[in-house]
Amino acid sequence: MDMCAQQIIKCLIIILLTIGLVSGCSLKEESADLFGKYYKLPHKIIVYNHGNKEEIDKKDQLYHQIIQLLNQMFAKVRDIGITKTAIDEYNEKQAKEVLALEFIYSDTYEFHYKDWRSEINSEYCRLFIPLDRPSNATEIFFGNEEKYFNGPVGMFVEPTELIELVNSSSK
């Protein structure tokens, strides 16, 4: 094969790879954003705000604003991992009286995350995100129908904008 034929073949391969990458990216949907890379979109979200409880579903604008903010938070995260935080009935109850989000699913899903130091495999049909104690970690607890589990996934981004959104949306 001469040099010209080799260059033409290389160009064709690059073009085919580019077409493959571009067409793969165009299939992206809302749940394929960063939050959706780790979790499924919930059937509904329960917002706990200082004694008030509001259920919102995918038709509600607040639902999409919460998911969008979580996507922005995940985009800022360099590191997620298991934290040593425990959830007990008192903490869950206390968080629901102040500020928290609960994601409710109609099915059970698997969560998988792996990095250079740890691996997380868990099943969930509920997620709980307490917002009552802004610190340097936002924690997401996994739960089944009966309870939430210790050792949530933490991402080291303060949920300030999420708290502001939830507070401004309360009626």
BELJO-V559749 format. One record per residue. N is the residue number from 1. RES is the residue in one small letter. PHI is phi as a letter, one per 40 degrees, with the letter a starting at -180 (NA if undefined). PSI is psi in radians with two decimals (999 if undefined). OMEGA is omega in degrees with one decimal (none if undefined). Layout:
N_RES_PHI_PSI_OMEGA + N_RES_PHI_PSI_OMEGA
This chain:
1_m_NA_2.36_178.5 + 2_d_c_2.99_-174.6 + 3_m_c_-0.69_-178.2 + 4_c_c_-0.76_179.4 + 5_a_c_-0.70_178.5 + 6_q_c_-0.71_179.6 + 7_q_c_-0.68_178.3 + 8_i_c_-0.76_179.1 + 9_i_c_-0.76_177.9 + 10_k_c_-0.77_179.0 + 11_c_c_-0.76_178.8 + 12_l_c_-0.73_178.6 + 13_i_c_-0.79_179.3 + 14_i_c_-0.76_179.1 + 15_i_c_-0.80_179.6 + 16_l_c_-0.75_177.7 + 17_l_c_-0.74_179.2 + 18_t_c_-0.78_178.4 + 19_i_c_-0.74_179.0 + 20_g_c_-0.76_179.7 + 21_l_c_-0.79_-178.7 + 22_v_c_-0.77_-179.3 + 23_s_c_-0.56_177.1 + 24_g_c_-0.65_-179.4 + 25_c_c_-0.52_-176.4 + 26_s_c_-0.21_179.9 + 27_l_c_0.08_-176.4 + 28_k_c_2.40_175.6 + 29_e_b_3.08_-174.6 + 30_e_d_-0.76_-176.6 + 31_s_c_-0.17_179.2 + 32_a_c_0.06_174.0 + 33_d_c_-3.09_-173.5 + 34_l_d_-0.79_178.5 + 35_f_d_-0.78_-179.9 + 36_g_c_-0.31_176.0 + 37_k_c_-0.54_-178.3 + 38_y_b_-0.66_-174.9 + 39_y_b_2.75_173.3 + 40_k_c_2.75_175.0 + 41_l_c_2.36_-175.7 + 42_p_c_2.74_174.5 + 43_h_c_-0.73_175.5 + 44_k_a_2.82_177.3 + 45_i_b_2.34_173.0 + 46_i_b_2.17_178.9 + 47_v_b_2.10_175.5 + 48_y_b_2.13_-176.3 + 49_n_a_1.71_176.2 + 50_h_f_0.96_176.6 + 51_g_g_-0.28_177.3 + 52_n_c_2.53_179.4 + 53_k_b_2.14_-178.8 + 54_e_b_2.23_176.7 + 55_e_c_2.26_178.4 + 56_i_b_2.58_178.6 + 57_d_b_-3.02_-173.5 + 58_k_c_-0.29_179.2 + 59_k_c_-0.30_-175.4 + 60_d_c_2.40_-179.9 + 61_q_c_-0.64_-180.0 + 62_l_c_-0.67_176.9 + 63_y_d_-0.90_-176.7 + 64_h_c_-0.57_176.8 + 65_q_c_-0.69_178.7 + 66_i_c_-0.82_179.3 + 67_i_c_-0.73_179.6 + 68_q_c_-0.75_178.1 + 69_l_c_-0.70_176.6 + 70_l_c_-0.69_176.3 + 71_n_c_-0.74_178.2 + 72_q_c_-0.69_178.4 + 73_m_c_-0.79_178.7 + 74_f_c_-0.59_-179.6 + 75_a_c_-0.51_-179.2 + 76_k_c_-0.28_-172.2 + 77_v_c_2.25_172.8 + 78_r_c_-0.47_-170.4 + 79_d_a_2.24_167.3 + 80_i_b_2.72_-179.8 + 81_g_a_3.06_179.9 + 82_i_c_2.31_174.5 + 83_t_c_2.92_-176.7 + 84_k_c_0.15_-177.5 + 85_t_c_2.43_175.4 + 86_a_b_2.57_173.6 + 87_i_b_2.27_174.6 + 88_d_b_3.03_-175.7 + 89_e_d_-0.71_-177.9 + 90_y_c_-0.84_-179.1 + 91_n_c_-0.71_179.0 + 92_e_c_-0.79_-180.0 + 93_k_c_-0.78_-179.5 + 94_q_c_-0.76_179.6 + 95_a_c_-0.68_-180.0 + 96_k_c_-0.44_178.1 + 97_e_c_-0.32_-179.3 + 98_v_b_-1.40_-175.9 + 99_l_a_2.14_179.7 + 100_a_a_2.80_173.1 + 101_l_b_2.44_175.8 + 102_e_b_2.17_179.0 + 103_f_c_2.20_-178.2 + 104_i_b_2.29_-178.5 + 105_y_b_2.64_178.1 + 106_s_c_-0.23_178.1 + 107_d_b_3.01_174.7 + 108_t_c_2.36_-177.9 + 109_y_b_2.83_178.9 + 110_e_b_2.41_175.8 + 111_f_b_2.31_178.5 + 112_h_b_2.23_176.2 + 113_y_a_2.38_179.8 + 114_k_a_2.32_171.4 + 115_d_b_-2.91_-173.8 + 116_w_c_-0.31_-176.6 + 117_r_b_-0.27_-177.7 + 118_s_a_2.85_177.6 + 119_e_b_2.36_-178.9 + 120_i_b_2.17_172.9 + 121_n_b_2.15_-177.4 + 122_s_a_2.70_174.1 + 123_e_b_2.57_-179.0 + 124_y_a_2.65_168.1 + 125_c_b_0.01_174.2 + 126_r_a_2.56_172.0 + 127_l_b_2.51_179.9 + 128_f_b_2.20_-178.9 + 129_i_b_1.70_177.0 + 130_p_c_2.36_179.2 + 131_l_b_0.18_-173.5 + 132_d_c_-0.21_-178.6 + 133_r_b_1.37_179.8 + 134_p_d_2.19_176.9 + 135_s_b_-2.70_176.6 + 136_n_c_0.22_176.4 + 137_a_b_2.31_171.0 + 138_t_c_2.20_-175.8 + 139_e_b_2.44_179.3 + 140_i_b_1.94_-179.0 + 141_f_c_2.44_175.4 + 142_f_c_2.55_177.0 + 143_g_a_2.74_170.4 + 144_n_b_-2.85_-177.5 + 145_e_c_-0.53_-173.8 + 146_e_c_-0.70_-171.0 + 147_k_a_2.95_172.3 + 148_y_b_2.71_-174.5 + 149_f_b_2.65_173.7 + 150_n_c_2.86_178.5 + 151_g_g_1.05_-179.7 + 152_p_c_2.96_172.3 + 153_v_c_2.28_178.6 + 154_g_b_2.49_172.0 + 155_m_b_2.34_-169.1 + 156_f_c_1.21_175.9 + 157_v_a_2.27_178.6 + 158_e_c_2.44_-176.8 + 159_p_c_0.59_-173.9 + 160_t_d_-0.88_-177.4 + 161_e_c_-0.62_178.0 + 162_l_c_-0.74_177.7 + 163_i_c_-0.78_179.2 + 164_e_c_-0.74_179.5 + 165_l_c_-0.84_-179.1 + 166_v_c_-0.75_178.4 + 167_n_c_-0.69_-177.6 + 168_s_c_-0.38_-177.6 + 169_s_c_-0.19_-176.6 + 170_s_c_2.47_-174.8 + 171_k_c_999_none
